[in-house]
Amino acid sequence: MENFKKVAEDSIEVEGTVPVKGTRKITQSIFGEEKPLTKREMEDLAKKIARNEKKNARRTFNREFQTELKKISEEKKAAAALASEQNPDAGVPKNKSQLRTIEIRDNAAAEGTILTIEEAGLIKREEKIQKQIVTPIQGLHYFRTLEARVGRKGMYIILAAKVIWIIKPSCPMPPSARPYQVRVKQLIKAQTDDDGGYFSTPFSGLTTLGTKNGLLLTAIENKMGSEAILAAMAVVKIPLDLLIAYVLALCLADQTNAAAIIASAGMAAVKEKAVNTKPELTLKQGATGVIKLNSLAAKYNGKRCTATYYWQYGLMVAGVLVWYDLPDTNVSRTTATGMPTGVAVFFRRAYMTTRGGRTPWSAPKPISPV
């Protein structure tokens, strides 16, 4: 009996895993060796039991909470592993070459063209070659050999990518009057000789340039004084700038032969990266009879601003292009549904800003919905 009582006294617990102080008194009361607990002792015991239950409840909550956190963490890891399998590059820091690939593909996608990684790599390789072009002869050789190196499809990709360096004419002039006059005479001769056959539509101001240059020569030969000579040079510069603009227009219209045009004009070629080359409006085929339209964002004084966008689609009716309104939007994109398939459908857009007013309609852009 003594042994049994000793074990009971040492091991008994009250409703929970946390032993409650004072259990010896309960044991003693059970075995009748002491009087029952007083009301005060019972209240104290109840408070202890309540604290014990609260502690156990907190511990149970903490265990369940930690288990839930662990479960969430494991689910996130599993999702990340799956995403990594589907896209090995996800979350991996990109180098400059990879970022350029993404940029090229995004720019092409914005214009409705989907490029593969290999095609973007082709564009990057050609960019490196283009940056090494420093003379008109090198530029001429580049464009003449482009198709042979990359194939016709590759050439179209390069030219359509609009990442090409624009080849433009440069015409630095000597500061002294006499060399200046001689240089202008050489430029006039290059136009009249037209060795490359690029100036079949002649520069309209060529005669004026020759006349003004003759007056400059007269001022030099008659030693009319520095002020008069400088004034004569300034007069020559006006049609000379127009000649350079004329050659530039030819180059922009035919970048393939731009270097040859510039060399034939007796000028030097310079390269300039194309900017703002995205079209005003791009079209992309969606589901059957659905065309997605995407416009450049509205701008006022060169800065983007909010605007109301107007959209129209056009159909040829008895040989006349008839326009129909699409719903206005407050964003620079919309979707045209129910378009006829197998025929050319034209689209255009305009927008109106608070300060700039309404713009003219953009140039009509055709697509044949499927």
C-alpha positions in Angstrom: 0.0 0.0 0.0 2.8 2.4 0.8 4.5 1.7 -2.5 1.3 2.1 -4.4 0.6 5.4 -2.7 4.2 6.6 -3.4 3.8 5.9 -7.1 0.4 7.6 -7.3 1.7 10.6 -5.5 4.7 11.0 -7.9 2.9 10.3 -11.2 -0.6 11.6 -11.0 -1.5 14.5 -13.4 -4.6 16.5 -13.8 -6.1 16.9 -17.3 -3.0 17.6 -19.4 0.6 16.9 -20.0 1.8 19.6 -17.6 1.9 18.3 -14.0 0.1 20.5 -11.6 1.6 21.5 -8.4 -0.4 20.3 -5.4 -1.3 16.9 -6.7 0.1 15.4 -3.6 -2.8 16.9 -1.7 -5.3 15.3 -4.1 -3.5 11.9 -3.5 -3.6 12.4 0.2 -7.3 13.3 0.0 -8.0 10.1 -2.1 -6.4 7.9 0.5 -8.2 9.7 3.3 -5.1 10.7 5.3 -6.1 14.4 5.2 -9.3 16.4 5.2 -10.8 17.4 1.8 -9.5 20.5 0.1 -10.9 23.8 1.3 -12.8 26.1 -1.0 -9.7 28.3 -1.4 -7.6 25.3 -2.3 -10.1 24.1 -4.8 -10.2 27.6 -6.4 -6.4 27.6 -6.6 -6.4 24.2 -8.1 -8.9 25.2 -10.7 -6.8 28.2 -11.7 -3.8 25.9 -12.0 -5.7 23.5 -14.2 -6.9 26.4 -16.4 -3.4 27.7 -16.8 -2.3 24.1 -17.6 -5.0 23.8 -20.3 -4.0 27.2 -21.8 -0.3 26.2 -22.0 -1.2 22.9 -23.6 -3.6 24.6 -26.1 -0.8 27.1 -27.0 1.6 24.3 -27.5 -0.8 22.4 -29.7 -1.5 25.5 -31.8 2.2 26.2 -32.2 2.8 22.6 -33.4 -0.1 22.8 -35.9 1.1 26.2 -37.1 4.7 25.0 -37.6 3.3 21.9 -39.5 1.3 24.2 -41.8 4.3 26.5 -42.4 6.3 23.4 -43.3 3.6 22.2 -45.7 3.4 25.6 -47.4 7.2 25.7 -47.8 7.3 22.3 -49.3 4.5 23.2 -51.8 6.5 26.3 -52.8 9.6 24.3 -53.4 7.6 21.7 -55.4 6.1 24.5 -57.6 9.6 26.1 -58.1 11.0 22.8 -59.1 8.2 22.2 -61.6 8.6 25.8 -63.0 12.4 25.1 -63.3 11.7 22.0 -65.3 9.3 23.8 -67.6 11.5 26.9 -68.0 15.2 26.2 -67.0 16.0 30.0 -67.3 13.3 31.1 -64.8 14.8 32.9 -61.8 18.4 32.6 -63.2 20.3 35.9 -63.5 20.7 36.8 -67.2 23.9 38.1 -68.8 23.9 40.9 -71.4 23.6 38.6 -74.3 20.6 36.8 -72.9 19.0 40.2 -72.0 19.6 41.4 -75.6 17.9 38.2 -76.9 14.9 38.9 -74.8 14.8 42.5 -76.0 15.0 41.5 -79.6 12.2 38.9 -79.3 10.0 41.4 -77.3 10.5 44.1 -79.9 9.6 41.7 -82.7 6.6 40.4 -80.8 5.3 44.0 -80.3 5.3 44.3 -84.1 3.5 41.0 -84.6 6.5 38.8 -85.4 7.5 35.8 -83.4 11.3 35.2 -83.5 12.9 32.0 -82.2 16.0 32.1 -80.0 18.1 31.0 -83.0 16.7 33.9 -85.1 17.4 36.4 -82.3 20.9 35.0 -82.1 21.3 35.6 -85.9 20.4 39.3 -85.4 22.9 39.6 -82.5 25.7 38.2 -84.6 24.9 40.6 -87.4 24.8 43.5 -85.0 28.4 42.7 -84.0 29.4 42.7 -87.7 27.5 46.0 -88.4 29.3 47.8 -85.6 32.6 47.0 -87.3 31.6 48.8 -90.5 33.5 52.1 -90.7 33.9 52.9 -94.4 31.4 53.0 -97.3 33.2 50.1 -99.0 32.8 47.9 -96.0 29.1 48.8 -95.8 28.7 48.0 -99.5 30.4 44.7 -99.1 28.2 43.9 -96.0 24.9 44.3 -97.8 26.1 42.6 -101.0 27.2 39.5 -99.1 24.3 39.5 -96.5 22.0 37.1 -98.4 24.9 34.8 -99.3 25.9 34.5 -95.7 22.5 34.2 -93.9 20.2 33.2 -96.7 17.2 35.1 -98.0 15.0 34.4 -95.0 17.9 35.5 -92.7 18.3 38.6 -94.7 14.6 39.5 -94.4 14.8 38.9 -90.6 17.8 41.2 -90.3 16.3 44.0 -92.4 12.8 43.6 -90.7 14.3 43.5 -87.2 14.9 47.2 -87.3 17.9 46.8 -85.1 20.2 47.6 -88.0 22.4 50.6 -87.8 21.1 53.2 -90.2 23.8 54.3 -92.7 23.6 58.0 -93.3 25.7 60.5 -95.3 28.1 62.8 -93.6 29.7 65.7 -95.4 32.3 67.5 -93.3 33.5 70.7 -95.1 36.9 72.5 -94.9 36.8 75.7 -92.8 38.8 77.7 -95.3 37.0 79.3 -98.2 39.0 78.0 -101.2 39.0 74.3 -100.1 35.4 74.8 -99.3 34.6 76.0 -102.8 36.6 73.1 -104.3 34.8 70.5 -102.2 31.4 71.8 -103.3 32.5 71.6 -106.9 33.5 67.9 -106.3 30.0 67.2 -104.9 28.3 68.8 -107.9 30.5 66.8 -110.2 29.6 63.5 -108.4 25.9 64.3 -109.0 26.3 65.1 -112.7 28.6 62.1 -113.3 26.2 59.7 -111.4 28.7 56.8 -111.7 26.5 54.5 -109.7 23.2 55.4 -111.4 21.6 56.3 -108.1 20.7 59.9 -109.1 18.3 59.3 -112.0 16.0 61.7 -110.2 18.4 64.6 -109.9 18.8 66.9 -107.0 16.5 69.9 -107.8 18.8 72.5 -106.2 21.9 71.4 -108.1 21.9 74.4 -110.5 21.4 76.8 -107.6 24.3 75.2 -105.7 26.6 75.6 -108.7 25.6 79.3 -109.2 26.2 80.1 -105.5 29.5 78.3 -105.5 30.5 80.3 -108.6 29.8 83.5 -106.7 31.9 82.3 -103.8 34.8 81.7 -106.2 34.4 85.2 -107.6 34.5 86.6 -104.1 37.7 84.7 -103.3 39.4 85.6 -106.6 38.5 89.3 -106.2 39.7 89.3 -102.6 36.5 90.9 -101.5 37.4 90.6 -97.8 36.8 88.0 -95.1 33.3 89.2 -94.2 32.1 89.1 -97.8 33.7 85.7 -98.4 32.1 84.2 -95.2 28.8 85.6 -96.3 29.2 83.9 -99.7 30.1 80.6 -97.9 26.9 80.9 -95.8 24.9 81.4 -99.0 26.4 78.2 -100.5 25.7 76.2 -97.3 21.9 76.6 -97.8 21.6 74.5 -101.0 24.5 72.3 -99.8 22.5 71.2 -96.8 19.6 70.4 -99.1 21.9 68.2 -101.2 22.9 66.3 -98.1 19.2 65.9 -97.1 18.5 64.6 -100.7 21.2 62.0 -100.4 19.9 61.1 -96.9 16.4 60.5 -98.3 17.8 58.2 -100.9 19.7 56.2 -98.2 16.7 55.9 -95.9 14.6 54.6 -98.8 17.3 52.0 -99.8 19.5 51.0 -96.8 20.7 48.0 -98.8 22.5 50.3 -101.2 23.0 53.2 -98.8 26.7 52.9 -98.6 27.1 52.8 -102.4 24.8 55.8 -102.7 26.9 57.8 -100.3 30.1 56.8 -102.0 28.7 57.7 -105.4 27.7 61.1 -103.9 31.3 61.7 -102.8 30.3 61.8 -99.1 31.3 59.7 -96.1 29.1 57.1 -94.4 28.2 57.2 -90.8 26.1 54.8 -88.7 23.4 55.7 -86.4 21.2 53.3 -84.3 17.6 53.4 -85.4 15.3 54.9 -82.8 11.5 55.2 -82.6 11.2 52.5 -85.3 8.1 50.9 -83.8 5.1 51.2 -86.1 2.1 53.3 -85.1 -0.2 50.3 -85.3 0.4 46.6 -85.2 -2.1 43.8 -86.0 -2.1 40.3 -84.7 -4.4 37.4 -85.6 -6.3 35.9 -82.8 -9.1 33.4 -83.0 -11.2 33.0 -86.2 -12.3 36.5 -87.2 -10.5 38.1 -84.3 -7.8 40.8 -84.8 -5.8 42.3 -81.9 -4.8 45.9 -82.4 -1.9 47.6 -80.6 -1.0 51.2 -81.0 1.9 53.3 -79.8 0.9 55.2 -76.6 -0.4 58.7 -77.0 2.1 61.5 -76.5 2.0 65.2 -76.0 5.3 67.2 -76.3 7.2 63.9 -76.4 5.7 62.6 -73.2 3.1 59.9 -72.7 -0.3 61.0 -71.6 -3.8 59.8 -71.1 -6.0 59.8 -74.2 -9.1 58.5 -75.9 -8.3 56.1 -78.7 -10.5 55.8 -81.8 -10.5 52.7 -84.0 -11.9 51.9 -87.4 -11.8 48.9 -89.8 -12.3 49.3 -93.5 -13.6 47.0 -96.3 -13.5 47.4 -100.0 -17.1 47.9 -101.3 -17.4 48.2 -105.1 -13.8 49.4 -105.3 -14.2 52.0 -102.6 -12.7 51.6 -99.1 -15.5 52.1 -96.6 -14.7 52.7 -92.9 -16.7 51.4 -89.9 -16.2 52.4 -86.3 -15.0 50.2 -83.5 -15.7 51.0 -79.8 -13.4 53.8 -78.4 -11.0 52.8 -75.6 -9.0 54.5 -72.9 -6.0 52.2 -73.6 -3.8 51.9 -76.6 -5.1 48.4 -77.6 -8.3 46.8 -78.6 -9.7 43.7 -80.2 -11.9 43.5 -83.3 -14.2 40.6 -83.5 -16.4 39.2 -86.2 -14.1 40.3 -89.0 -14.7 38.7 -92.4 -12.2 36.0 -93.3 -10.3 35.5 -96.5 -10.5 39.2 -97.5 -8.3 42.2 -96.8 -9.5 44.2 -93.8 -7.9 47.6 -93.2 -7.4 49.1 -89.7 -6.5 52.6 -88.5 -6.5 54.6 -85.3 -6.5 58.1 -84.0 -6.4 59.5 -80.5 -7.4 62.6 -78.6 -5.6 64.2 -75.7 -6.7 67.0 -73.5 -3.9 69.4 -74.6 -3.0 68.1 -78.0 -6.5 67.6 -79.4 -7.3 64.9 -81.9 -4.7 63.4 -84.2 -5.2 62.5 -87.8 -6.0 58.8 -88.7 -2.9 56.6 -88.9 -2.0 55.1 -92.3 -4.4 52.2 -93.1 -2.9 48.8 -92.3 -4.2 45.6 -94.0 -4.6 42.1 -92.8 -6.5 39.0 -94.1 -8.2 37.5 -91.1 -8.5 33.7 -90.9 
